[in-house]
Amino acid sequence: MSKRYKSKPAPSRTRQRGLGATTLLLLGGIVLISAAIVGFVWFALAPNRNANGTPQLQVNTERLDLGKQIFNKTVRASFTVKNVGTGTLTLNVPRSVTLLEGC
C-alpha cells in the first residue's frame, strides 16, 4: 500500500507588516489635534484686521537734532511711537533711515 501524503496549506499570517488600524487612527487623531491647536493660536495671536476705528500715530517728539556729525558715522536716536487711535496700527519699519533734510 502506498501512503498518500496530503500537503498542508501554508499557515495564514494574521499579522501584516506595516501600520495597524489602531496606530493609523492614533496618528490621525494626533494630527487633527495638532492642526486645531495651531489654527487656534494663529487666529488668537493675529491682529484684528477688521477692527472698527481709525489708527492714529503719536510720536513723543516732532524734531530730532543730532548736532554736527562726521560724514558716514553711525548715530542713534530714540523716540516713542504710540497708537492713540481706536483702530489697529501696523508699522513697517525699515532697517535704515534716509536723511530728508540737511547738508
C-alpha positions as CSV (number, residue, x, y, z in Angstrom):
1,M,0.0,0.0,0.0
2,S,1.1,3.4,-0.8
3,K,0.7,6.2,1.6
4,R,-0.9,9.3,0.4
5,Y,0.6,12.5,1.7
6,K,-1.6,15.5,1.8
7,S,0.2,18.7,1.6
8,K,-0.8,21.1,4.4
9,P,-1.7,24.6,3.4
10,A,0.7,27.3,4.5
11,P,-0.4,28.9,7.8
12,S,-2.1,32.1,7.2
13,R,-0.5,35.2,8.6
14,T,-2.9,37.2,10.6
15,R,-0.4,39.9,11.4
16,Q,0.7,42.0,8.5
17,R,3.7,44.2,8.3
18,G,3.1,48.0,8.4
19,L,0.9,50.1,10.5
20,G,-2.2,48.7,12.0
21,A,-5.6,50.4,12.0
22,T,-5.2,51.4,15.7
23,T,-1.9,53.1,15.0
24,L,-3.3,54.9,12.0
25,L,-6.3,56.2,14.0
26,L,-4.0,57.3,16.8
27,L,-1.7,59.2,14.4
28,G,-4.7,60.7,12.6
29,G,-6.1,62.0,15.9
30,I,-2.7,63.5,16.9
31,V,-2.5,65.3,13.5
32,L,-6.1,66.6,13.9
33,I,-5.5,67.9,17.4
34,S,-2.2,69.5,16.4
35,A,-3.8,71.2,13.5
36,A,-6.6,72.5,15.7
37,I,-4.1,73.9,18.3
38,V,-2.0,75.6,15.5
39,G,-5.2,77.1,14.0
40,F,-6.4,78.4,17.3
41,V,-3.1,80.0,18.2
42,W,-2.8,81.5,14.7
43,F,-6.2,83.1,14.9
44,A,-5.8,84.2,18.5
45,L,-2.5,85.9,18.0
46,A,-3.2,87.5,14.6
47,P,-4.1,91.2,14.8
48,N,-7.7,92.0,14.2
49,R,-7.6,93.5,10.7
50,N,-11.4,94.2,10.6
51,A,-11.4,96.2,13.7
52,N,-13.6,99.3,13.6
53,G,-11.9,102.6,14.2
54,T,-9.0,104.6,12.8
55,P,-5.4,104.2,13.9
56,Q,-3.6,107.4,14.9
57,L,0.2,107.6,15.3
58,Q,1.7,109.8,18.0
59,V,5.4,110.4,18.4
60,N,6.8,112.0,21.6
61,T,9.0,114.4,19.6
62,E,8.5,116.3,16.4
63,R,12.1,117.0,15.7
64,L,15.4,115.3,16.3
65,D,18.5,117.5,16.5
66,L,21.6,115.4,16.3
67,G,24.0,118.3,16.1
68,K,27.1,118.3,13.8
69,Q,28.2,114.8,12.9
70,I,31.1,113.4,10.9
71,F,30.0,112.1,7.5
72,N,29.4,108.4,7.3
73,K,29.3,108.0,11.1
74,T,26.5,106.0,12.7
75,V,24.3,108.0,15.0
76,R,21.5,106.7,17.2
77,A,18.3,108.4,18.3
78,S,15.3,107.1,20.2
79,F,11.7,108.2,20.4
80,T,8.4,106.7,21.4
81,V,5.7,105.8,18.9
82,K,2.2,105.2,20.2
83,N,-1.2,104.4,18.8
84,V,-3.7,106.8,20.2
85,G,-6.5,105.9,17.8
86,T,-9.1,103.2,18.1
87,G,-8.0,101.0,15.2
88,T,-5.1,98.6,14.8
89,L,-1.9,100.4,13.8
90,T,0.6,98.4,11.7
91,L,4.1,99.6,11.2
92,N,6.6,98.5,8.6
93,V,10.0,99.7,9.9
94,P,12.9,99.9,7.5
95,R,16.4,98.8,8.7
96,S,17.9,102.2,7.9
97,V,16.7,105.7,7.7
98,T,17.2,108.1,4.9
99,L,18.2,111.8,5.6
100,L,15.5,114.0,4.2
101,E,16.9,117.4,5.1
102,G,20.4,118.6,5.9
103,C,23.8,119.2,4.4
